[in-house]
Every structure is written in C-alpha cells, then in structure tokens.
Amino acid sequence: MKQLHQLITATAVTLFTALSFSQAIAADKLKIGFIYPSPAGDVGWAHELDDGRKAIEAEFGDKVESIVVENIPEGPDAARIMNQFAAEGAKMIMLGSFGYMNDGLKLARRYPDIKIIHASGYKLADNMGNFQTRNYESAYLAGMAAGYVTKTNTIGMVAAYAIPEVVGIINAFTLGAQQTNADVSMKVVWLNSWFDPSKAQESARSLISQQSDVIFSIYQDTPSVVTVAEEEGVYVVNTSSDMKKYAPTKLLVSMQISWDKHFIEQTQAVLDGTFKGTAFWGGMADDAVSMESWSDDLTTEQRAALDAKVAEIAAGEFHPFNGPVIDQDGAVKIAEGDTISDGDLLGINWLVKGVETKLPK
C-alpha cells in the first residue's frame, strides 16, 4: 500500500508539473488581437492585413497567438471588441481601420501595458503607433497608365471615404494621368463605406454610362468594381491587392500593399520590450507598395517610362507632389520647385485641377 501511495503521489506530481509547464508556455505566448472592418476574403484591404498576421505567425511560431475578428463596423461594436481583447489577455492589438482610432486611443490610455498598432490614423500614444502605405506613389504610376489608355479622356473613381489618405490617392492619380495625357478629367463617386459591394457596382456602372473608360476602385474591399469593369470592357485599377484573376483582360494594374515586414518588426519590438508608439509610412523604398500585373496592352515605350518612374520613386528621386500643383479653384497649392510635406499630405483636404467632383461637406 505504501508503494502504491508513493506511485500515485509521484504520478500526481508529474501531472501537476506537466500541467504547470504547459500553462507557463501558454502564458508566455504573446496574444495578439486583430480587428478588421470587412471580411478577410481572398483579396482586398482586410486580406492584406490578414496576410500580415500570417507573416507574424510564420516568423514567431509558438511565441504568438492570434485572435481575429472580421467585418466590424466603426463605433460601439469595435470598442466592445477592443475591450474584449484586453479582457482575454491580449498584449498587442492591431486596429485595421481609420475609424477605430479614437476608441483605440482610449484603450491605449486605459491599458498602458497593451501595445497597439493602428491603420491609417494619425493619433499616437506611448503604447499606440500607426501605420499606412504611401499609396500616392503607386496611384501616380497607375494614373500615368490610365492617361496612356483612355480614349474618352474621362476616368471614373469609386472612392470609400473622403479622408486625407483617399484624397491624396485621388490627387496623385490625377497628376499622374495629366503627366501622360493633359486632357483627362476625373469623376468621383463617394460611397462613404469601406464595404458595400452592391453600391460599388452600381457606382461603377454609373461612371461607365458617363463615358468613363478607365475605372479606379479606391479601397473597395471586394473585387466588385473590378468585375464590373471586366464585364463592361473598360480598364480598371484597384488598391490593396492584385486582382488580375477578376479582370484577366481589362486590369490595367493593381496597387499592391504589404504589411509583412512592418508587422514582424512591431511584434519583435513588443517581445523585446522596446515598442514605441511611432508613425510608419511605408512606400516603395520600404517594400510596402508595389505595382502588380501591368496590362499587356501598354506599349513597350509606355512600360519603359512607367518602370523608369518606379525606379525614381523608389530611389527618392521623384515625388508625385512636386510643384507646381493647382487645385480645383485655380489656386496654387504647391509652388514650382516645392514638394508637399508629409504633414500637409497627411491632412490634405483639397482636390487638384482636373477632378470634377467636389469634396463632400
């Protein structure tokens, strides 16, 4: 009986030790919460954010654990999810939409031990940074291509919200198009939504009926606009992901983004205890922005000009907002010889000459 008691005791100690060891491993994992404004499909903004999450898991393996919530509107629902992440022990949170900013900042102040990275915003805290891509770089190049191929000289844009990032993209695209075709003009439909496939399709068809023979889909988190362009036989440009498979004959180019490198660096900083709430604005020089699936309809000379401009932008030798730049009202916004500052670009609230549609009030 004594030997049996010793055996049972030893087994219990072994099981307790193994359980404690397992719990310790779980406790040592960095739990990271990810919240997306739309479903993480096979393309689009949320898809690229989720690819960044997968890059973290591939890099750090068992050192991290992900919690993912998709298709959450900005406002009370998002705030509730953020607080739920905190309650579940997340020590790092990725907020995937501009409209999550204020609630994210409240969370950062309430939980200083939680590190937050926020997409597209501008507010910072010691434990909250933000990130975005210099999509105006790729937009300028896509605009050059649009200027080459348009026959009607009318380009239609289906845009999410009139926030500075989107306004900057529209302006850069227009400037690029004007560089290759001085006669182009732009029409914009403001959706006031990141995810509304049916409205996006309706808007694209409306723009095509107004003689737009190139459509620019700006932050529509589905290929809805892209598929309409393919069906209607007009060229299309899209943001975030390569959507060639949805427009095999009419995709002009895709403006690809990648968060892999930045997400890995931020996660490493959290693990090392060196995280600081800073602003990251990644462009072609950082491998955060690229051009994918140029159309074969572009001539050899046009491709050479586009490739040369890509190289200039990546090397820091060219900025899409080099002056002179004139706004819709004819006012000089950037003088000849000047370049817009990052601060002014982050707050841009005017449209360039050539864009017919006004900013919403």
C-alpha positions in Angstrom: 0.0 0.0 0.0 2.8 2.3 0.8 4.4 1.7 -2.6 1.1 2.3 -4.3 0.6 5.6 -2.4 4.1 6.7 -3.4 3.4 5.8 -7.1 0.1 7.7 -7.0 1.7 10.7 -5.4 4.6 10.6 -7.9 2.2 10.4 -10.8 0.1 13.3 -9.4 3.2 15.4 -9.0 4.3 14.6 -12.6 0.9 15.5 -14.0 0.8 18.7 -12.0 4.3 19.6 -13.1 3.4 18.9 -16.8 0.2 20.9 -16.5 2.0 23.8 -14.9 4.7 23.7 -17.6 2.0 23.7 -20.3 0.2 26.7 -18.6 3.6 28.5 -18.4 4.2 28.1 -22.1 0.7 29.4 -22.9 1.2 32.3 -20.5 4.5 33.2 -22.3 2.8 33.4 -25.6 2.2 37.0 -26.9 -1.6 37.1 -27.5 -2.4 39.5 -30.4 -5.8 40.7 -31.3 -6.7 41.7 -34.9 -9.8 43.6 -35.8 -10.8 44.2 -39.5 -13.5 46.5 -40.9 -14.5 44.0 -43.6 -14.3 40.2 -44.2 -10.8 38.9 -44.9 -11.5 37.4 -48.3 -9.0 36.4 -51.0 -8.2 40.0 -52.0 -8.6 43.5 -50.6 -7.6 45.6 -47.6 -8.6 43.1 -44.9 -7.0 40.3 -46.8 -3.6 42.1 -46.8 -4.0 42.9 -43.1 -4.6 39.2 -42.5 -1.6 38.3 -44.6 0.4 40.5 -42.2 -1.0 38.4 -39.4 0.0 35.2 -41.1 3.5 36.6 -41.6 3.8 37.2 -37.8 2.7 33.6 -37.1 5.2 32.2 -39.7 8.0 34.3 -38.2 7.4 33.7 -34.5 5.5 30.4 -34.4 4.6 29.3 -30.9 5.7 32.6 -29.4 2.4 34.2 -30.5 -1.3 33.5 -30.6 -3.8 35.3 -32.8 -7.4 36.4 -32.0 -9.1 37.6 -35.2 -12.5 39.4 -35.5 -13.6 40.4 -39.0 -16.2 42.7 -40.5 -16.7 45.0 -37.5 -18.1 48.5 -38.2 -16.5 51.5 -36.7 -18.1 52.7 -33.4 -19.5 50.8 -30.4 -19.1 47.3 -31.8 -15.4 48.0 -32.5 -14.9 49.5 -29.0 -16.5 46.4 -27.5 -14.3 44.0 -29.4 -11.2 46.0 -28.3 -12.2 45.7 -24.7 -12.9 42.1 -25.1 -9.3 41.6 -26.5 -8.0 43.3 -23.3 -10.1 41.0 -21.1 -8.8 37.9 -22.9 -5.3 38.9 -22.2 -4.1 40.4 -25.5 -0.9 42.4 -25.0 -0.8 43.6 -28.6 -3.7 44.7 -30.8 -3.9 45.6 -34.5 -6.7 48.0 -35.4 -7.4 47.8 -39.1 -9.5 50.9 -39.9 -9.1 54.7 -39.7 -12.4 54.9 -37.8 -11.1 52.7 -34.9 -8.7 55.5 -33.9 -10.4 57.3 -31.1 -11.6 54.2 -29.4 -8.1 52.7 -29.8 -6.6 55.7 -28.1 -9.0 55.4 -25.2 -8.0 51.8 -24.9 -4.3 52.6 -25.0 -4.7 55.1 -22.2 -6.7 52.7 -20.1 -4.3 49.8 -20.6 -0.7 51.1 -20.9 0.7 47.6 -20.9 -1.1 46.8 -24.2 0.7 47.8 -27.4 -1.5 49.0 -30.3 -0.8 49.5 -34.0 -3.5 51.3 -35.9 -4.0 51.5 -39.6 -4.3 54.9 -41.4 -4.7 57.1 -38.3 -2.7 60.0 -37.0 -3.0 59.9 -33.2 -0.2 58.5 -31.1 0.5 57.4 -27.5 3.5 55.8 -25.9 1.8 52.4 -26.4 0.0 53.2 -29.7 1.5 53.7 -33.1 0.0 54.0 -36.5 0.9 52.7 -40.0 -0.1 53.3 -43.6 1.4 53.0 -47.0 2.4 55.7 -49.4 -0.3 54.8 -51.9 0.0 58.1 -53.6 3.2 56.7 -55.1 1.5 53.8 -56.7 -1.5 56.0 -57.6 0.7 58.4 -59.6 2.0 55.5 -61.6 -1.4 54.0 -62.1 -2.6 57.4 -63.2 0.2 57.6 -65.8 -1.0 54.3 -67.2 -4.6 55.4 -67.2 -3.6 58.5 -69.2 -2.0 56.3 -71.8 -5.0 54.1 -72.4 -8.1 56.3 -72.1 -9.9 57.2 -75.3 -12.7 59.3 -73.9 -10.3 61.2 -71.5 -12.8 60.6 -68.7 -11.8 58.5 -65.7 -14.2 57.3 -63.0 -13.3 56.7 -59.4 -15.3 54.7 -56.9 -13.9 56.0 -53.5 -14.6 54.9 -50.0 -14.4 58.0 -47.8 -13.1 61.5 -48.3 -10.4 61.1 -45.7 -6.9 62.6 -46.4 -5.4 59.3 -47.4 -8.1 58.8 -50.1 -7.9 62.4 -51.2 -4.1 62.1 -51.6 -4.6 59.0 -53.7 -7.1 60.7 -56.0 -4.8 63.7 -56.4 -1.7 61.7 -57.2 -3.6 59.5 -59.7 -4.9 62.6 -61.4 -1.4 64.2 -61.5 0.0 61.0 -63.0 -2.7 60.9 -65.6 -2.2 64.5 -66.5 1.5 63.8 -67.0 0.8 61.4 -69.9 -2.5 63.0 -71.1 -3.2 66.7 -70.4 -6.8 66.3 -71.5 -8.1 63.9 -68.8 -10.7 64.7 -66.2 -11.9 62.7 -63.2 -15.4 61.9 -61.9 -15.7 60.6 -58.3 -18.5 58.7 -56.5 -18.1 58.8 -52.8 -19.5 55.6 -51.2 -19.0 56.5 -47.6 -18.3 52.9 -46.9 -15.4 50.5 -46.9 -17.5 47.5 -47.8 -20.7 47.9 -49.9 -20.3 45.6 -53.0 -23.7 46.3 -54.5 -23.4 50.1 -54.2 -19.8 49.9 -55.5 -21.0 48.0 -58.6 -23.9 50.4 -59.2 -21.5 53.4 -58.9 -19.0 51.8 -61.4 -21.8 51.2 -63.9 -23.0 54.8 -63.5 -19.5 56.1 -64.2 -19.2 53.9 -67.2 -22.5 55.3 -68.5 -20.9 58.8 -68.2 -18.2 57.7 -70.7 -15.5 56.7 -68.2 -13.4 54.1 -70.0 -11.0 53.6 -67.0 -12.4 53.0 -63.5 -10.3 53.4 -60.3 -11.6 51.3 -57.4 -10.2 53.0 -54.2 -10.4 50.9 -51.0 -13.3 48.8 -52.0 -12.6 45.6 -50.1 -14.0 43.3 -52.8 -13.4 42.8 -56.5 -16.9 44.1 -57.2 -15.8 47.2 -59.2 -13.1 45.2 -60.9 -15.6 42.5 -62.2 -18.0 45.2 -63.5 -15.1 46.8 -65.5 -14.2 43.4 -67.0 -17.9 42.8 -67.9 -18.3 46.2 -69.5 -14.9 46.1 -71.3 -13.3 49.1 -69.6 -9.9 49.3 -68.0 -9.7 49.2 -64.2 -7.2 50.0 -61.5 -7.6 48.8 -57.9 -5.9 49.3 -54.5 -4.6 46.9 -51.9 -4.3 43.5 -53.7 -3.5 42.1 -57.1 -7.0 41.4 -58.7 -5.9 40.2 -62.0 -7.9 37.0 -61.8 -11.1 39.1 -61.6 -10.3 41.1 -64.7 -8.0 39.0 -66.8 -8.3 41.2 -69.9 -9.1 44.7 -68.5 -7.0 45.1 -65.4 -4.7 48.0 -66.1 -2.6 47.5 -62.9 -3.1 46.7 -59.2 -1.6 48.8 -56.5 -0.3 46.1 -54.1 0.4 46.8 -50.4 2.3 44.6 -47.9 2.4 44.8 -44.1 4.5 41.7 -43.5 7.8 43.5 -42.8 6.3 46.2 -40.5 4.1 43.8 -38.6 7.0 41.5 -37.9 9.2 44.4 -36.7 6.4 45.7 -34.4 5.8 42.2 -32.9 9.5 41.8 -32.3 9.6 45.1 -30.5 6.7 44.1 -28.2 8.5 40.8 -27.5 11.7 42.6 -26.8 10.1 45.3 -24.6 11.3 48.1 -26.9 7.9 49.0 -28.5 7.3 52.8 -29.0 4.2 54.4 -30.4 5.5 55.9 -33.6 4.1 56.6 -37.1 5.2 54.4 -40.0 4.5 55.4 -43.6 5.9 52.8 -45.9 6.4 53.3 -49.6 8.2 51.7 -52.5 11.6 52.1 -50.8 10.3 50.0 -47.8 8.8 47.2 -50.0 5.4 48.3 -48.6 4.0 49.4 -52.0 4.4 47.8 -55.4 2.8 47.7 -58.9 1.4 44.3 -60.0 0.0 42.8 -63.2 0.6 45.7 -65.7 -1.7 45.3 -68.7 -0.1 43.8 -71.8 -2.0 46.5 -73.7 0.6 49.0 -72.6 3.3 49.5 -75.3 7.0 48.8 -74.8 7.7 52.5 -74.7 4.9 53.1 -72.1 6.2 50.3 -69.9 9.7 51.6 -70.1 8.5 55.1 -68.9 6.5 53.5 -66.1 9.4 51.3 -65.0 11.7 54.3 -65.0 9.3 56.3 -62.8 9.0 53.4 -60.4 12.8 53.4 -60.0 12.9 57.1 -59.5 10.2 57.0 -56.8 11.9 54.0 -55.0 15.2 55.8 -55.0 13.7 59.0 -53.7 14.5 61.0 -56.8 10.8 61.8 -57.7 7.8 62.8 -55.6 4.3 62.8 -57.1 3.5 66.1 -55.5 6.3 68.1 -56.9 5.1 71.7 -57.7 3.5 73.4 -59.4 0.2 71.8 -58.3 -3.1 73.7 -58.7 -6.4 72.9 -57.0 -9.9 72.8 -58.5 -10.4 76.5 -57.8 -7.2 77.5 -59.7 -5.2 78.3 -56.6 -1.5 77.3 -56.5 -1.2 74.8 -53.6 2.4 73.7 -54.2 4.7 76.2 -55.9 7.1 75.3 -58.6 10.3 73.8 -57.1 8.5 72.8 -53.9 7.2 69.5 -52.7 4.4 68.9 -50.3 5.5 67.9 -46.8 4.4 64.7 -45.2 2.4 66.7 -42.6 0.5 68.6 -45.2 -0.2 65.4 -47.2 -1.5 63.6 -44.1 -4.0 66.4 -43.7 -4.8 67.2 -47.3 -8.3 68.5 -47.8 -8.3 69.8 -51.4 -8.6 68.3 -54.9 -6.4 69.1 -57.8 -7.4 70.7 -61.1 -8.9 68.0 -63.3 -11.1 66.4 -60.7 -14.7 67.5 -61.5 -16.3 66.2 -58.3 -16.1 68.3 -55.2 -15.3 67.0 -51.7 -18.3 66.3 -49.6 -19.2 68.8 -46.9 
